[in-house]
Amino acid sequence: MDIAKLYQIYLAHPTVCTDTRQISKDCIFFALHGETFDGNSFAENALSLGAAYVVIDNKAYHQDQAAYILVPDVLETLQQLAEYHRQQLHIPIIGVTGTNGKTTTKELLYSVLSQKYKCFATKGNLNNHIGVPLTLLSLTSDIELAIVEMGANHQQEIEFLCHIAHPTHGLITNVGKAHLEGFGSFEGVMKTKGELYDYLQNHQGKVFLQGDNEFLQSMSKDRALTDITYYGFSEHHDVQGGLIVADPFIKIYWKKAGLSEKQEVQTQLTGAYNLENILAAVAVGLHFGLTEAEINQGISSYQPKNNRSQITKTAHNTIIADYYNANASSMHAALENIAVIQAPNKAIILGDMFEMGDQSAIEHEKLVIKAKSLGLAQLLFVGKAFYALKDDEALFFENTADVKEYLLDQPLKDYLILLKASRGMAFERLLEVL
């Protein structure tokens, strides 16, 4: 079946599902493959649960019914259908990528732009070769503007996602040391993230650029980008802003170039590193015609979730829950943030960073050295990479279970505590003992 015909079926049944545990009535089930499963084997079950059609690529599971759609490759068909759908939608799509802050920036953009437009933004972390197509296929005809997050762990992945989503606008939050196993080097990270700039340059797109970031500036100059709105901390940018206080929630100011009047906004975010994410949302909001009041409302009303820069109060402590993910640059930023927050007792519990390749040992050591320099009351390091650096100047644990047992025996009370680790460390298990 060609994509145009499949698209007509999709228009009649515009809900797409790839998991039989989430089947909804009259959806289209795409039988994707995984490392440990073959979605084709769930096709019959999907129909029995209420799916209208199943898209499969294994003839062994095909039945002579109209509900079965046999294609050469289910994943490629999903991606082609998503691109075809996007091409029918004559709306702006803002592509967002970067090493750190892309999800927070995406959510800030959504909170701001929703003050004026009917918006849609990537749900959760659906930002890869499967997630981006699912995001696009969730766009209904009444959506006026979409924000699509694009993640990558190897080169040419952003390029591929751009050719599915066709962004008209875009921004790279920053570039840092993450997924080095897949990218090969920091230069590989820059090249891959820069694929968003490449696409926008080649398709007359608009770039929003953090003008104080030397790496982004270099990437922009290398491509001779022209249609740019600059945001950052320097006076000459189109949008300039700064931090007023971080204690622990940040209050910021921003203003447009050439104007002396400053807008002040109290946020529900912690972390001075979020200032540039906020300024990105301001720059995009102004470009799309929002008023200062609408922008400020979008920023002040945004509440972080999913354990990203999230303040959690327990019976005994205040927790900066930031353990959705971690890499070298975000770890350093988190340490710098807790260092400037005013609190009588401060502690950090840092867990291993994954996918750091041959840079793992040196990057973990840099973090230990930096943490020791901050004069914090308690330093706890967790995981194999950190444990290999064990000494008598801090507490080191081989795994999350060990540090949890320690905290049960030696509880922390009346502390401001930073919890930061890669997702695989499962730091959410520590909240019950803090």
DAMO-V474215 format. One record per pair of residues at least 12 apart in sequence whose C-alpha atoms are under 8 Angstrom apart, sorted by the first residue. I is the first residue (numbers start at 1). J is the second residue. If there is no record, write none. Layout:
BEGIN
i=(I	I)
j=(J	J)
END
This chain:
BEGIN
i=(1	1	1	3	3	3	3	4	6	7	7	7	10	13	13	13	13	14	14	14	14	15	15	15	15	16	16	16	16	16	16	17	17	18	18	18	20	20	20	20	23	23	23	23	24	24	24	25	25	25	25	26	26	26	26	27	27	27	27	28	28	28	28	28	29	29	29	29	29	29	29	30	30	30	30	30	30	31	31	31	31	31	31	32	32	32	39	40	40	40	40	41	43	43	43	52	53	53	53	53	54	54	54	55	55	55	55	55	56	56	56	56	56	56	57	57	57	57	57	58	75	78	79	79	79	79	80	81	82	82	82	82	82	82	83	83	83	83	83	83	85	85	86	86	86	86	86	89	91	91	91	91	92	92	92	92	92	92	93	93	93	93	93	93	93	93	93	94	94	94	94	94	94	94	94	95	95	95	95	95	95	95	95	95	95	95	96	96	96	96	96	96	96	96	97	97	97	97	97	97	97	97	98	98	98	98	98	98	99	99	99	99	99	99	100	100	100	100	100	100	101	101	101	101	102	102	102	103	103	104	104	104	105	105	105	105	105	106	106	106	106	106	107	107	108	108	108	108	108	108	109	109	109	109	109	110	111	111	111	111	112	112	112	112	112	112	112	112	112	113	113	113	113	113	114	115	115	115	115	115	116	116	117	117	118	118	118	118	119	119	119	119	119	120	120	120	120	120	121	121	121	121	121	122	122	122	122	123	125	126	127	127	127	127	128	128	128	128	129	129	132	132	132	132	132	132	133	133	135	136	148	152	153	153	153	153	154	154	154	154	155	155	155	155	155	155	156	156	157	158	158	158	158	159	159	159	159	162	162	167	167	168	168	168	168	168	169	169	169	169	169	170	170	170	170	170	170	170	171	171	171	171	172	172	172	172	172	172	173	173	173	174	174	174	175	175	175	175	175	176	176	176	176	177	177	177	177	177	178	178	178	178	179	179	179	179	180	180	180	180	181	181	181	181	182	190	190	194	197	197	197	198	201	201	205	206	206	206	207	207	207	208	208	208	208	208	208	208	209	209	209	209	209	210	210	210	210	210	211	211	211	211	212	212	212	229	230	231	231	231	231	232	232	235	236	237	238	238	238	239	239	239	239	239	239	239	240	240	240	240	240	241	241	241	241	241	242	242	243	243	246	246	246	246	246	247	247	247	248	248	248	248	249	249	249	249	249	249	250	250	250	250	250	250	250	251	251	251	251	252	252	252	252	252	253	254	263	263	265	265	265	266	267	267	267	267	268	268	268	268	268	269	269	269	269	269	270	270	270	270	271	271	271	271	271	272	273	273	273	278	282	306	307	307	307	307	308	308	308	308	309	309	310	314	314	316	316	316	316	316	317	317	317	317	317	317	317	318	318	318	318	319	319	319	319	320	320	320	320	321	321	321	322	322	322	322	323	323	323	323	323	323	323	324	324	324	324	325	325	325	325	326	326	326	326	326	326	327	327	327	327	328	328	328	328	331	331	332	332	334	334	335	338	339	339	343	343	344	345	345	345	345	345	346	346	346	346	346	346	347	347	347	347	347	347	347	347	347	348	348	348	348	348	348	348	349	349	349	349	349	349	349	349	350	350	350	350	350	350	350	351	351	351	351	351	351	351	351	351	352	352	352	352	352	352	352	352	352	353	353	354	354	360	361	364	364	365	365	378	379	379	380	380	380	380	381	381	381	381	382	382	382	382	382	382	383	383	383	383	383	384	384	386	399	400	400	400	400	400	404	404	404	407	407	408	411	411	412	413)
j=(69	70	71	77	80	81	84	84	81	81	84	85	28	26	27	28	52	27	28	137	138	27	28	137	138	28	29	30	134	137	138	29	30	30	31	32	42	45	46	49	46	49	50	51	49	50	51	49	50	51	52	50	51	52	53	50	51	52	53	51	52	53	54	55	43	46	51	52	53	54	55	54	55	56	74	75	78	43	54	55	56	57	74	56	74	75	56	56	57	58	61	61	55	56	61	67	66	67	68	69	67	68	69	68	69	70	71	74	68	69	70	71	73	74	70	71	72	73	74	70	130	133	129	130	133	164	164	133	133	134	136	137	164	165	133	136	163	164	165	166	136	137	136	137	164	165	166	141	143	144	145	146	144	145	146	167	168	169	145	146	147	148	165	166	167	168	169	146	147	148	167	168	169	170	171	147	148	149	150	162	167	168	169	170	171	196	147	148	149	150	170	171	172	173	149	150	151	171	172	173	193	196	151	172	173	174	175	193	173	174	175	176	177	178	173	174	175	176	329	330	173	174	274	277	149	172	173	125	149	277	304	308	173	277	278	280	281	121	122	147	148	149	121	302	277	278	281	298	299	302	147	280	281	284	285	147	298	299	301	302	281	282	285	294	295	296	297	298	299	285	288	290	295	298	298	290	294	295	297	298	290	294	144	145	142	143	144	145	143	144	145	146	147	139	143	145	146	147	135	146	147	148	149	135	147	148	149	135	149	149	148	149	150	151	150	151	152	161	157	161	148	149	150	161	164	165	164	165	148	165	165	192	179	180	182	183	179	182	183	192	182	183	188	189	191	192	192	195	192	192	193	195	196	192	195	196	199	196	199	200	205	200	203	204	205	206	200	205	206	207	208	196	197	200	205	206	207	208	196	207	208	209	193	194	196	208	209	216	209	210	277	213	215	216	189	190	193	215	216	189	327	328	329	189	327	328	329	356	327	328	355	356	354	355	356	357	355	356	357	359	355	356	357	358	355	215	219	219	220	223	225	223	223	225	227	227	228	229	227	228	229	228	229	230	231	280	283	284	228	229	230	231	280	230	231	232	276	280	230	231	232	237	232	233	234	283	283	276	279	280	283	276	279	257	257	257	256	257	283	254	255	256	257	279	282	283	254	255	256	257	279	253	254	255	275	279	254	275	272	275	270	271	272	340	341	270	341	342	270	271	341	342	266	267	268	269	270	271	266	267	268	269	270	271	272	264	265	266	267	264	265	266	267	275	265	279	292	296	296	299	300	300	299	300	301	302	300	301	302	303	304	303	304	309	310	311	309	310	311	320	309	333	334	337	338	337	333	334	337	299	295	324	321	322	323	324	321	322	323	324	321	322	322	431	434	412	413	414	415	434	412	413	414	415	416	417	434	414	415	416	417	416	417	418	419	416	417	418	419	418	419	420	418	419	420	421	419	420	421	422	423	427	428	420	421	422	423	420	421	422	423	353	354	420	421	422	423	353	354	356	422	353	363	364	367	367	420	367	370	418	420	371	418	374	376	415	416	415	376	377	414	415	416	376	377	378	415	416	417	376	377	378	379	380	415	416	417	418	376	378	379	380	417	418	419	379	380	381	382	417	418	419	420	380	381	382	418	419	420	421	381	382	383	386	420	421	422	425	427	364	382	383	384	385	386	421	422	425	421	422	422	424	385	385	385	386	386	389	394	394	395	394	395	396	397	394	395	396	397	396	397	398	399	400	403	397	398	399	400	425	398	399	398	425	425	426	427	429	430	429	430	433	433	434	433	433	434	434	434)
END
